[in-house]
Amino acid sequence: MKLLSVLLSVALGLVVVSPVASETSLDTKTRGRGEGETRETALIEKSPDRELDDLKQNNISYSAADLLAQGVTRVTGVEVIQTDEGLELILKTVAGSERLVPLIQPEGNDLVIDILDATLAFSIRNGVTELDPAPGIPQVTVNQGDENSIRVSITGENRAPSAEIITGRDDLVLSVTPDSTAADEPDDSINVIATGQGAEDEYFVPDASTATRTDTPIRDIPQSIQVIPQQVIEDQQAIGLDEVLTNVSGVINGGRSSNAEEEFNIRGFSDTSVLRDGFRQFGSQGQNFAETANLERVEVLKGPASILYGEIEPGGIINLVTKKPLSEGSLYEATLQLGDDALVSPQIDFSDALTSDGSLRYRLNALYRHENSFRNFEQDFERFFVAPVISWQIGDRTDITFQLDYTDDESPFDSSLPASGDGIFDVSFDRIINQDDSVVESELINVGYDLEHRFSDNWQLRNAFRFSDRDNFTNGTLGAEVDEVTGIGPQFFATQDVDIQNYTLQTNVVGKFDTGSVKHTLLFGVD
């Protein structure tokens, strides 16, 4: 079936401006505490009216992106209080705000604390720096990281200080101990440090293109979409797509047909389409047993929003995102998997630059797998898979990627166990009903390119093409039923040779523009 669809998607974002509750300016004072005197560095509150006057005098527009970003907590003040152990660092927030979650990591003599989904109020937008706030701590700085994150840096004299969160407060309160004090005390506790890089790069995927075909963050997409990143696939040591999709609710493995096709159900709808990099594989039916060796992640879009990809079941779609060449650095990885039923699976994953300037880069994934069947077939499961990818940065605004993957499969033709009465015929599960030399041989090749040209920072053209060829040969016998009295079942010989070719072209224009305070993302294209 040939399909022509025109896609038009406009994502609207509404920016709202409202007064600020209270802001601050930096001041220093001292106060007595216990037997000795401690110093407290605080931020004295400033009224909203005063802040608005300052904005008007300096001809500065009141930015909603800075003050009321959706889902972002605003820090209105910072306090640095000296204590007997070191100091307390307090980040003040507006009542009812989301609780701040710090990601703490030592870097040399600095203790770096990243706070995601947070922003500094306007009056302290340029950051706060306090010199010598406590013995053993020469400096404390609080600065805006990117648009939606704050970075706190606490410097120690000889090594990074330690910090722990004081619970029971609406504001974020950190108790900081300098290195000298920490060295004198016995270390009988467990220090747990959360790193922002590991959480973001390995398990947290903020964007997915499957739902909108744009780079819109998942939190801004009203559809139900779930992403299984590469780290989860590696941790599972998954060798099949069915294993990966056990992480997704509402997705059920519909089994594997006798001609080596996978079938999945989403929200009760069968014949779920499996896409590879946004391209449908062989109509509405399943595809060959999908390989996980070159998967970057798996994205599952649930619900009728999947109509974006044409005539598809309303339950949703499964999109396999494949690995691309690394943008920098090199990768040389070889692994070996061993398992039950004589499973042996060596594979490689290489990526590096082909030119000195790095404009031409490659990625190569290859695998061989051998596994016995739990039934006594003469034919075992064997697979050879190779997937080379080359990316070329033609210029500052134009990139093109060429990719190919080839799969050669041989597996037994298993007609399973026949039905008998109200159930399965009562024989052992390893019993072969058809001939033990029945076989399925399948070859699959996908080749194509992805071209992207950026007219400006806001407008781009994306063009992609895929050619796929699948040759599937089945040879064996089928048994329909078995006589329970005699134990004899009729069989008939079956052979099938299917060759399918697909040609697919996608061209999209993506643009971002504003109309006043309303931001738009426009997608227009043809398949």
GUVEXVO-326971 format. One line per field, with one value per residue (C-alpha): residue number from 1; residue in one letter; x, y, z. Coordinates in Angstrom, 1 decimal, padded with zeros to 4 digits. Each point is the difference from the previous one (the first is absolute). Layout:
nr = [NUM;...]
rest = [a;...]
u = [X;...]
v = [Y;...]
w = [Z;...]
This chain:
nr = [1;2;3;4;5;6;7;8;9;10;11;12;13;14;15;16;17;18;19;20;21;22;23;24;25;26;27;28;29;30;31;32;33;34;35;36;37;38;39;40;41;42;43;44;45;46;47;48;49;50;51;52;53;54;55;56;57;58;59;60;61;62;63;64;65;66;67;68;69;70;71;72;73;74;75;76;77;78;79;80;81;82;83;84;85;86;87;88;89;90;91;92;93;94;95;96;97;98;99;100;101;102;103;104;105;106;107;108;109;110;111;112;113;114;115;116;117;118;119;120;121;122;123;124;125;126;127;128;129;130;131;132;133;134;135;136;137;138;139;140;141;142;143;144;145;146;147;148;149;150;151;152;153;154;155;156;157;158;159;160;161;162;163;164;165;166;167;168;169;170;171;172;173;174;175;176;177;178;179;180;181;182;183;184;185;186;187;188;189;190;191;192;193;194;195;196;197;198;199;200;201;202;203;204;205;206;207;208;209;210;211;212;213;214;215;216;217;218;219;220;221;222;223;224;225;226;227;228;229;230;231;232;233;234;235;236;237;238;239;240;241;242;243;244;245;246;247;248;249;250;251;252;253;254;255;256;257;258;259;260;261;262;263;264;265;266;267;268;269;270;271;272;273;274;275;276;277;278;279;280;281;282;283;284;285;286;287;288;289;290;291;292;293;294;295;296;297;298;299;300;301;302;303;304;305;306;307;308;309;310;311;312;313;314;315;316;317;318;319;320;321;322;323;324;325;326;327;328;329;330;331;332;333;334;335;336;337;338;339;340;341;342;343;344;345;346;347;348;349;350;351;352;353;354;355;356;357;358;359;360;361;362;363;364;365;366;367;368;369;370;371;372;373;374;375;376;377;378;379;380;381;382;383;384;385;386;387;388;389;390;391;392;393;394;395;396;397;398;399;400;401;402;403;404;405;406;407;408;409;410;411;412;413;414;415;416;417;418;419;420;421;422;423;424;425;426;427;428;429;430;431;432;433;434;435;436;437;438;439;440;441;442;443;444;445;446;447;448;449;450;451;452;453;454;455;456;457;458;459;460;461;462;463;464;465;466;467;468;469;470;471;472;473;474;475;476;477;478;479;480;481;482;483;484;485;486;487;488;489;490;491;492;493;494;495;496;497;498;499;500;501;502;503;504;505;506;507;508;509;510;511;512;513;514;515;516;517;518;519;520;521;522;523;524;525;526;527]
rest = [m;k;l;l;s;v;l;l;s;v;a;l;g;l;v;v;v;s;p;v;a;s;e;t;s;l;d;t;k;t;r;g;r;g;e;g;e;t;r;e;t;a;l;i;e;k;s;p;d;r;e;l;d;d;l;k;q;n;n;i;s;y;s;a;a;d;l;l;a;q;g;v;t;r;v;t;g;v;e;v;i;q;t;d;e;g;l;e;l;i;l;k;t;v;a;g;s;e;r;l;v;p;l;i;q;p;e;g;n;d;l;v;i;d;i;l;d;a;t;l;a;f;s;i;r;n;g;v;t;e;l;d;p;a;p;g;i;p;q;v;t;v;n;q;g;d;e;n;s;i;r;v;s;i;t;g;e;n;r;a;p;s;a;e;i;i;t;g;r;d;d;l;v;l;s;v;t;p;d;s;t;a;a;d;e;p;d;d;s;i;n;v;i;a;t;g;q;g;a;e;d;e;y;f;v;p;d;a;s;t;a;t;r;t;d;t;p;i;r;d;i;p;q;s;i;q;v;i;p;q;q;v;i;e;d;q;q;a;i;g;l;d;e;v;l;t;n;v;s;g;v;i;n;g;g;r;s;s;n;a;e;e;e;f;n;i;r;g;f;s;d;t;s;v;l;r;d;g;f;r;q;f;g;s;q;g;q;n;f;a;e;t;a;n;l;e;r;v;e;v;l;k;g;p;a;s;i;l;y;g;e;i;e;p;g;g;i;i;n;l;v;t;k;k;p;l;s;e;g;s;l;y;e;a;t;l;q;l;g;d;d;a;l;v;s;p;q;i;d;f;s;d;a;l;t;s;d;g;s;l;r;y;r;l;n;a;l;y;r;h;e;n;s;f;r;n;f;e;q;d;f;e;r;f;f;v;a;p;v;i;s;w;q;i;g;d;r;t;d;i;t;f;q;l;d;y;t;d;d;e;s;p;f;d;s;s;l;p;a;s;g;d;g;i;f;d;v;s;f;d;r;i;i;n;q;d;d;s;v;v;e;s;e;l;i;n;v;g;y;d;l;e;h;r;f;s;d;n;w;q;l;r;n;a;f;r;f;s;d;r;d;n;f;t;n;g;t;l;g;a;e;v;d;e;v;t;g;i;g;p;q;f;f;a;t;q;d;v;d;i;q;n;y;t;l;q;t;n;v;v;g;k;f;d;t;g;s;v;k;h;t;l;l;f;g;v;d]
u = [000.0;001.3;-000.6;000.2;-000.5;000.4;000.9;-000.6;000.7;000.0;001.2;-001.0;001.7;-001.5;002.2;-001.6;001.3;-000.9;001.6;002.8;-000.8;003.2;003.7;003.2;003.3;003.2;000.9;002.3;-000.5;001.3;-001.8;000.9;-000.6;000.8;003.4;001.7;-001.0;-001.1;-000.4;-003.2;-000.1;-003.6;-002.0;-002.4;-003.4;-001.0;-003.6;-001.6;-000.8;003.6;001.2;-002.5;001.2;003.6;-001.1;-001.7;003.0;002.4;-002.4;000.0;-002.9;-001.6;000.9;-002.5;002.6;002.2;-002.6;-002.9;001.4;-002.4;000.9;003.1;000.4;001.2;002.7;-000.8;002.8;003.3;001.2;003.5;000.1;003.2;-000.4;002.2;000.5;000.4;-002.9;-003.6;-001.0;-003.7;-001.7;-003.3;-003.0;-003.6;-002.4;-001.7;002.9;001.3;002.7;003.5;002.1;003.8;002.4;003.3;003.4;003.6;002.3;003.6;-000.3;-003.5;-003.3;-002.3;-003.7;-002.3;-003.7;-002.2;-003.3;000.9;000.9;001.2;-002.3;000.8;001.7;002.6;000.0;003.8;000.8;001.1;003.6;001.1;003.7;001.3;-003.5;001.5;003.4;001.2;-002.4;001.5;-002.9;-003.7;-001.6;-003.5;-000.5;-002.5;001.1;-002.1;-003.5;-001.6;002.8;002.1;003.6;001.4;003.7;001.5;003.8;002.1;003.6;001.6;-002.8;-003.7;-002.3;-002.8;-003.7;-003.3;-003.6;-001.9;-003.5;-003.2;000.3;-001.9;003.2;003.1;002.4;003.5;002.3;003.6;003.0;003.5;002.7;002.0;-002.9;-001.0;003.5;000.0;-003.3;-000.3;-001.7;-002.6;-002.8;-000.8;000.4;-002.3;000.7;-002.4;001.6;-002.0;001.9;-000.7;-003.7;-000.4;002.2;-000.7;-003.6;-001.7;-001.1;-001.7;-000.8;-001.7;-000.9;-002.5;-003.1;000.5;002.9;001.6;002.5;-002.8;000.7;-002.1;-001.3;-001.6;-001.7;-003.6;000.2;001.1;003.5;002.6;003.7;002.3;003.5;003.1;001.3;-003.1;000.4;003.6;-000.8;-002.7;002.4;-003.1;000.4;-003.6;-002.4;-002.5;002.4;000.4;-003.7;-000.7;000.9;-003.0;-003.5;-002.8;002.3;-000.4;002.1;-002.4;002.4;002.2;-001.6;001.3;001.6;002.1;-002.0;-000.5;-003.5;-000.9;-003.2;-000.3;-003.1;-001.8;000.6;001.9;002.2;002.0;002.3;003.7;002.0;003.7;001.2;-003.6;-000.4;-002.6;001.1;-002.0;-003.5;-002.1;001.4;003.0;003.5;002.8;001.3;001.3;003.7;001.0;003.7;-000.2;-002.9;000.6;-003.5;-003.5;-002.9;-003.6;-002.9;-003.3;-003.4;-001.5;002.7;001.9;-002.1;002.9;001.6;-003.0;-002.3;000.9;-001.9;-001.3;001.8;003.3;003.4;003.4;003.0;003.5;002.6;003.4;003.5;001.8;003.7;001.2;000.3;003.5;002.5;000.2;-001.5;001.3;-002.1;-000.2;-002.4;-000.8;-003.4;-000.3;-003.2;-002.3;-000.7;003.6;-000.5;003.2;-000.1;003.2;-000.5;001.9;-000.8;002.6;-000.2;002.7;000.9;001.1;001.5;002.3;-002.6;-002.7;-002.4;-000.3;-000.8;-001.1;-001.8;000.2;-002.1;000.4;-001.2;-000.2;-002.4;-000.5;-002.6;-001.7;-003.7;-001.6;-001.6;002.1;000.2;002.9;000.2;001.2;-000.5;002.8;000.3;002.6;-000.5;002.0;-000.9;002.5;-000.9;001.9;-000.7;001.4;-000.1;-000.1;000.0;-001.0;-003.7;-000.2;000.4;-000.6;000.0;000.2;-001.0;-000.4;-001.0;000.0;-001.4;000.3;-002.1;-000.5;-002.4;-002.2;-003.5;-002.0;-003.8;-000.3;-002.3;-003.5;-003.2;-001.9;-003.6;000.1;003.8;003.4;000.7;001.5;003.6;003.3;000.8;003.2;-002.0;000.2;-003.3;001.3;003.2;003.3;001.7;-002.5;001.7;-000.5;002.6;-000.2;002.1;-000.8;001.8;-000.7;001.9;-000.5;001.0;-001.0;000.6;-000.4;000.5;-000.4;-001.0;000.3;-000.1;-003.8;-000.7;001.3;-000.7;000.1;000.0;000.4;-000.3;-000.1;000.1;-000.7;000.0;-001.2;000.4;-001.7;000.0;-001.9;000.1;-001.5;-003.2;-003.0;-002.1;-003.5;-001.4;000.8;-002.4;000.1;-000.9;002.5;002.6;000.1;-000.2;-000.2;002.7;000.4;003.0;000.3;002.5;000.0;002.4;-000.8;002.0;-001.1;001.5;-000.9;001.0;-000.7;000.7;-000.6;000.5;-000.9;000.5;000.2;-000.2;-000.1;-001.4;-001.8;-003.2;000.4;000.4;-001.2;002.6;-000.7;001.6;-001.2;000.4;-001.0;000.9;-000.9;000.6]
v = [000.0;003.4;002.8;003.8;002.0;003.7;000.7;003.4;000.3;003.2;-000.1;003.1;001.1;002.7;002.3;001.7;003.0;000.7;001.9;-001.5;-000.8;001.4;000.4;000.6;001.9;-001.0;001.2;-001.3;000.1;-001.9;-001.5;-001.9;-003.7;-002.1;000.8;001.4;002.5;-001.3;002.0;-000.1;001.1;000.6;001.4;002.8;000.0;002.6;000.7;-000.8;003.7;001.0;-002.6;001.1;003.6;-001.2;-001.8;003.1;002.3;-002.2;-000.6;-003.8;-002.1;-002.3;-003.5;-002.8;-002.5;001.1;000.4;-002.5;-002.8;-002.9;-002.6;002.0;001.0;003.5;000.6;003.4;000.2;-001.5;-000.2;-001.1;-000.5;-001.0;-002.9;-001.8;-002.8;002.2;001.8;-000.3;000.9;000.9;000.5;001.7;-000.7;001.3;-001.9;-002.9;-000.4;-003.4;-001.3;000.6;-003.2;000.5;-002.1;000.0;-000.8;000.9;001.5;000.5;002.4;001.0;-001.6;000.6;-000.1;000.1;000.7;-000.8;001.7;003.1;003.6;003.0;003.0;003.2;001.9;-002.8;-001.1;000.9;-002.3;000.2;-000.3;-000.2;000.0;-001.7;-000.8;-002.6;-001.4;-002.5;001.3;002.8;000.7;-000.8;000.9;-000.4;000.6;-000.6;-003.1;-000.3;001.4;-002.5;-001.0;001.5;-000.8;000.3;-000.2;-000.3;000.1;-001.7;000.7;-003.4;-002.1;000.3;000.5;-002.4;000.9;-001.6;001.0;001.2;-001.3;001.3;003.5;001.4;001.7;-001.9;-000.1;-001.5;-000.6;000.4;-001.3;001.1;-002.6;000.6;-000.8;-003.0;-001.4;000.1;-001.8;-003.8;-000.9;-002.6;001.1;-000.7;003.0;-000.1;002.4;000.4;001.2;002.0;-001.3;-003.7;000.6;002.1;-001.8;-003.6;-000.3;003.4;000.8;003.4;000.1;-002.4;000.8;-002.9;001.9;003.3;-000.6;003.0;000.6;000.9;-001.1;-002.9;002.0;002.4;-002.8;-000.8;-003.5;-003.1;-000.9;-002.1;-000.4;-003.0;001.4;-001.9;-000.4;-002.0;-002.2;-000.7;-000.6;-002.5;-001.7;-000.1;-002.0;000.5;002.8;-001.9;000.2;003.8;000.6;-001.7;003.5;001.6;-000.2;-000.9;-001.8;-003.8;-002.4;-001.7;-002.8;-000.9;-001.5;-003.0;002.1;001.9;003.1;001.8;001.3;002.5;001.3;003.5;000.8;-003.0;000.7;-002.6;000.4;002.8;001.6;-000.1;003.0;000.3;003.7;001.1;-002.3;-002.8;-003.5;-002.2;001.3;-000.4;-003.4;-000.8;-000.1;-002.5;-000.7;003.5;000.3;002.0;000.2;003.4;001.5;003.4;-000.1;-001.1;002.5;-001.1;002.4;-001.1;001.0;001.4;002.7;-002.7;001.0;002.4;-003.0;-000.9;-003.0;-001.4;-001.8;002.5;-001.9;001.7;-000.6;-001.3;002.0;-001.4;002.7;-001.3;001.0;002.8;000.9;001.8;003.8;-000.1;-002.5;-003.6;-003.3;-003.6;-002.5;-003.8;-002.2;-003.7;-001.3;-003.6;-001.7;-003.0;-002.2;000.5;003.7;001.6;003.6;002.1;003.6;003.2;003.7;002.4;003.8;002.5;002.8;-000.8;003.5;002.1;002.8;-002.4;001.0;-003.7;-002.6;-003.6;-002.5;-003.8;-002.5;-003.7;-003.3;-003.7;-002.1;-003.7;-001.7;-003.4;-000.4;-001.6;-002.4;-002.6;001.6;-000.6;003.7;002.3;003.8;001.8;003.7;002.2;003.8;003.0;003.7;002.6;003.7;003.0;003.6;003.0;003.6;001.7;003.5;002.0;-000.4;-003.3;-003.6;-003.3;-003.5;-003.3;-003.2;-003.7;-003.0;-003.6;-003.0;-003.7;-002.4;-003.7;-001.6;-003.1;000.1;-000.7;-000.5;-000.3;-002.5;-000.7;000.6;-003.0;000.5;003.0;000.2;-000.9;-003.6;-001.8;-000.6;001.4;003.6;-001.1;-002.4;000.7;-000.4;000.9;-001.2;000.7;001.3;002.8;003.4;003.7;002.0;003.8;002.9;003.6;003.1;003.6;002.9;003.7;003.5;002.9;003.5;003.1;003.6;002.9;003.3;001.8;-000.8;-000.3;-001.5;-003.3;-002.5;-003.8;-002.5;-003.8;-003.1;-003.7;-003.1;-003.3;-003.5;-003.1;-003.5;-002.7;-003.7;-002.6;-003.7;-002.7;-001.8;001.0;-002.1;001.3;-002.4;-003.3;-002.9;-000.5;-003.7;-001.1;002.8;000.4;003.5;000.8;002.3;001.9;001.4;003.8;002.2;003.8;002.4;003.7;003.0;003.5;003.4;003.3;003.5;002.8;003.7;002.6;003.8;002.4;003.7;001.0;003.6;001.9;003.5;002.3;002.1;002.3;-002.1;-003.2;-002.4;-002.4;-003.0;-000.8;-003.4;-000.4;-002.8;-003.0;-003.8]
w = [000.0;-000.9;002.5;-000.4;003.1;000.7;003.6;001.7;003.7;001.9;003.6;002.0;003.1;002.2;002.1;002.9;001.9;003.7;002.9;002.0;003.6;001.5;-001.0;001.8;000.1;001.7;003.5;002.8;003.8;003.0;003.0;003.1;000.2;003.1;001.5;-003.1;-002.6;-003.4;-003.2;-002.1;-003.6;-001.0;-002.8;001.1;-001.6;-002.6;-000.8;-003.4;-000.5;000.5;-002.5;-002.6;000.4;-000.5;-003.2;-001.4;000.8;-001.8;-002.9;000.5;-001.2;002.5;-001.4;000.6;-001.1;002.9;002.7;-000.7;-002.2;000.1;002.5;001.1;003.7;000.7;002.6;001.6;002.5;001.3;003.6;001.1;003.8;001.8;002.5;002.5;-002.6;-003.1;-001.6;-001.1;-003.5;-000.4;-003.4;000.6;-002.2;-000.3;002.2;-001.8;-002.5;-001.1;002.4;-001.4;-000.6;000.0;-001.9;001.9;-001.4;001.1;-002.6;001.4;003.0;-001.0;001.0;-003.0;000.5;-003.0;000.5;-003.0;-000.8;002.0;-000.8;001.9;000.5;-001.9;002.9;000.4;-003.7;-000.2;002.8;003.7;001.2;003.6;000.9;003.2;001.4;002.4;001.1;-002.6;-002.7;-002.0;-002.3;-000.7;-003.4;-001.3;-003.7;-002.7;-002.1;-003.2;-000.3;002.4;002.4;002.9;000.8;003.6;000.5;003.5;000.1;002.6;001.0;-000.6;-001.4;-000.7;003.0;000.8;000.0;001.1;-000.4;003.1;-000.3;001.3;-001.6;-003.0;-001.1;-001.0;002.9;-000.3;003.0;-001.3;001.9;-001.1;-000.8;003.2;002.3;-002.1;000.3;003.8;000.4;-000.4;-003.3;001.2;-002.3;-003.6;-002.3;-003.0;-002.8;-003.0;-003.2;-002.5;-003.0;000.7;000.5;-003.1;-002.4;000.9;001.1;-000.4;-003.6;-000.1;-003.7;-002.4;-003.6;-000.6;001.3;-002.0;-002.4;001.7;002.9;002.4;003.6;001.2;002.9;-002.5;-002.1;001.1;-001.5;002.0;-001.1;001.8;-000.9;000.9;-000.3;-001.0;003.6;000.9;-003.0;000.9;003.7;-001.0;-002.5;-002.2;-003.3;-001.1;-000.4;002.2;002.9;-000.4;-000.2;003.4;001.4;-001.6;001.4;-002.3;-002.5;-000.4;-002.0;-002.4;-000.7;-002.9;-003.1;-001.8;-002.7;002.6;000.3;003.3;001.0;002.8;001.5;001.4;002.1;-001.3;-003.7;-002.0;-003.1;001.6;-002.5;000.7;-001.4;-000.4;000.2;-000.9;-003.0;000.0;-000.5;-002.5;000.4;003.1;000.9;002.1;-001.2;000.3;003.5;000.7;000.9;003.1;-000.7;-001.8;002.0;001.7;001.6;-000.5;000.0;000.5;-000.9;001.3;-001.3;-003.2;-000.3;-002.0;-003.0;-000.7;-001.7;-002.2;000.0;003.4;002.8;002.6;002.8;-000.8;-001.7;000.9;-001.4;000.0;000.1;-001.3;001.0;-001.8;-000.2;003.2;-000.5;001.6;001.4;-000.9;001.1;-000.3;001.8;-000.3;002.1;000.3;001.2;001.2;001.2;000.1;-003.0;-001.1;-000.6;-001.4;-001.2;-000.7;-001.2;-000.6;000.2;-001.6;-000.6;-001.1;-002.4;-003.5;-000.6;002.0;000.4;001.2;-002.8;-001.1;002.7;000.1;002.3;-000.5;001.8;-000.8;001.6;-000.3;002.1;000.3;002.2;000.2;000.1;003.1;-002.5;-001.8;-003.4;-002.3;-000.8;002.7;000.3;-001.8;-000.8;-001.6;000.3;-001.2;000.1;-001.3;000.2;-001.4;000.9;-002.0;001.1;-003.4;001.5;003.0;-000.8;-002.0;001.2;-001.7;001.4;-002.0;001.7;-000.8;002.0;-001.2;001.8;-001.0;002.1;000.0;002.5;000.4;-001.5;003.2;-000.4;003.8;001.7;-001.5;001.9;001.4;001.3;002.3;000.4;-001.3;-000.9;003.0;-001.0;001.3;-001.2;-001.7;-002.2;-003.8;-001.8;-003.5;-001.6;001.9;-003.2;-000.5;-000.5;-000.5;-001.8;-000.1;-001.3;000.8;-001.3;000.8;-001.7;-000.1;001.0;002.3;-001.3;002.2;-001.1;002.4;-001.7;003.3;003.7;-000.2;-003.4;-001.5;-002.7;000.6;-002.8;000.5;-002.2;000.7;-002.2;001.6;-001.5;001.9;-001.4;002.1;-000.9;002.1;-000.6;002.2;001.1;002.0;002.4;000.6;002.6;001.7;000.7;003.8;-000.3;-002.6;000.5;-003.8;-001.6;-003.7;-001.4;-003.3;-001.7;-000.2;-001.7;-000.4;-001.7;000.6;-001.2;001.1;-001.0;001.6;-001.3;002.5;-000.3;002.7;-000.3;002.8;000.7;003.7;001.1;003.3;000.2;002.5;-000.2;002.9;003.1;-001.6;-001.3;-002.9;-001.6;-003.5;-001.7;-003.7;-002.2;-002.2;000.2]
